[in-house]
């Protein structure tokens, strides 16, 4: 029984060690940082959902947005966050307007919902 535990521990250690040494893939946020973030012309703050407030749900919501050359948000994709907070963040970011640019871009927007709101 001890041998099985020791072998399992060694296997887990090797697996985790291999993951640490593996090269990190670029994320959508890294890509946005590399291409240079577009400035936001008009921001709309999300409303803190009543249910989330009652349940003391806090945290961050990350959304990947596609922005047209003229600055309008055309597509959104939730990257992470509590399902209780996501809808409010999506509704807000769809109203944002960015500065015009030469071509369409993808940006990652992060909203923080906390007890101070």
Buried (B, 14 or more C-beta within 10 A) or exposed (E): EEEEEEEEEEEEEEEEEEEEEEEEEEEBBEBBEEEEEBEBEEEEEBEBBEEBBEEEBBBBBBBBBBBBEEBBBEEBEBBEBBEBBBBBBBEBBBEBBBEEBEEEBBBBBEBBBEEEE
